């Protein structure tokens, strides 16, 4: 992941940090904190979409669509795995491994984390080049 040196931007009470961004490998994390509301948004790409069985749903997925996140306690590859599903319970992929601990620990504590589709980057809408960017909202 390409480190951008924690580039910060403050605009009218909103603090944005670009922690990393590498669209070629579909990895990005942008954190935006609203100082007065004690909330933060995290923007990132869904990990492992091309391995999920969701390609038939690409044409019906839309920006702004609410998603569900589910803790996968028995995932053999990542003890902190958090899967991302549509409301029809179609698995899209996972929260990236490098931030999964943040999500899994909060889910284990009972926090409700809202997550929605921010953008789908693929004009051809095929599995190999599809990038689904999501935005989550959590307490800070």
C-alpha positions in Angstrom: 0.0 0.0 0.0 1.4 3.4 -1.0 1.7 5.6 2.1 0.8 9.2 1.5 2.3 10.4 4.7 -1.0 11.1 6.5 -1.9 14.1 4.3 -4.3 16.2 6.3 -6.9 18.8 5.3 -9.1 20.8 7.6 -12.2 22.4 6.2 -14.8 24.1 8.5 -14.7 21.6 11.4 -14.1 18.5 9.1 -10.7 16.8 9.4 -9.7 14.6 6.5 -6.7 12.2 6.5 -5.7 10.2 3.5 -3.8 7.4 5.0 -3.0 5.4 1.9 -4.2 5.3 -1.7 -3.3 2.9 -4.5 -6.1 2.4 -7.0 -4.0 0.0 -9.0 -4.2 -2.6 -6.2 -7.7 -1.4 -5.1 -6.5 -0.2 -1.8 -7.4 3.1 -0.2 -8.3 4.4 3.2 -9.6 7.9 3.7 -10.7 9.0 7.2 -12.9 12.0 7.6 -13.8 13.2 11.2 -16.6 15.6 12.0 -15.2 17.2 15.1 -18.4 18.4 16.6 -20.4 15.2 16.0 -17.7 12.7 17.3 -18.2 10.6 14.1 -15.8 9.5 11.5 -16.3 8.2 8.0 -13.9 5.7 6.5 -13.7 5.3 2.7 -12.1 2.1 1.4 -12.4 -0.5 -1.4 -14.1 -3.8 -0.8 -11.5 -6.5 -0.6 -11.9 -9.8 -2.4 -14.8 -8.9 -4.6 -13.5 -10.9 -7.6 -13.7 -14.1 -5.4 -17.2 -13.4 -4.2 -20.1 -14.8 -6.1 -21.7 -11.4 -6.7 -21.0 -10.6 -10.3 -24.6 -11.1 -11.3 -25.6 -8.3 -8.9 -23.2 -5.7 -10.4 -25.9 -4.2 -12.6 -28.3 -3.6 -9.7 -25.8 -2.2 -7.2 -26.0 1.6 -6.8 -24.1 4.3 -5.0 -25.8 5.1 -1.7 -27.1 1.5 -1.2 -26.9 0.4 2.4 -24.8 -2.7 3.1 -24.4 -5.0 6.1 -21.2 -6.1 7.7 -20.9 -9.4 9.5 -18.2 -10.6 11.8 -16.7 -13.9 10.6 -15.3 -15.4 13.8 -14.2 -18.7 12.2 -12.5 -17.4 9.1 -9.4 -19.5 8.6 -7.4 -16.7 6.9 -8.1 -13.8 9.2 -9.2 -13.9 12.8 -10.6 -10.3 12.5 -12.5 -10.9 9.2 -15.5 -8.8 8.6 -17.6 -9.7 5.5 -19.6 -7.1 3.5 -23.1 -8.1 2.3 -26.0 -6.5 0.4 -29.3 -6.3 2.2 -30.3 -9.4 0.1 -27.4 -11.1 1.9 -25.2 -11.4 -1.2 -21.5 -11.4 -0.1 -19.5 -8.6 -1.9 -16.2 -9.3 -0.1 -14.5 -8.1 3.0 -13.3 -5.1 4.9 -9.5 -4.9 4.0 -7.3 -6.9 6.3 -5.3 -3.9 7.4 -8.3 -2.2 9.0 -10.4 -5.3 9.9 -9.3 -5.2 13.5 -10.9 -1.7 13.9 -14.2 -3.0 12.6 -14.1 -6.4 14.3 -13.3 -5.0 17.7 -16.2 -2.5 17.5 -18.6 -5.1 16.3 -17.5 -7.4 19.1 -18.4 -4.6 21.5 -21.9 -4.3 20.0 -21.4 -1.1 18.1 -23.6 -0.7 15.0 -21.5 0.5 12.1 -23.3 1.9 9.1 -21.9 1.2 5.7 -23.0 2.0 2.1 -21.7 1.9 -1.4 -19.8 5.1 -2.3 -18.9 4.3 -5.9 -18.5 1.4 -8.3 -15.5 1.9 -10.5 -15.9 -0.2 -13.7 -17.4 0.8 -16.9 -17.4 -2.8 -18.2 -18.9 -4.2 -14.9 -16.8 -7.4 -14.9 -15.3 -9.1 -11.9 -11.6 -8.6 -12.6 -11.6 -4.8 -12.8 -14.4 -4.0 -10.5 -13.7 -1.8 -7.5 -16.5 -1.2 -5.1 -15.7 1.8 -2.8 -17.7 1.9 0.4 -18.1 4.5 3.1 -18.6 3.5 6.7 -19.8 5.7 9.6 -18.7 5.0 13.2 -18.3 6.8 16.5 -14.9 8.2 17.5 
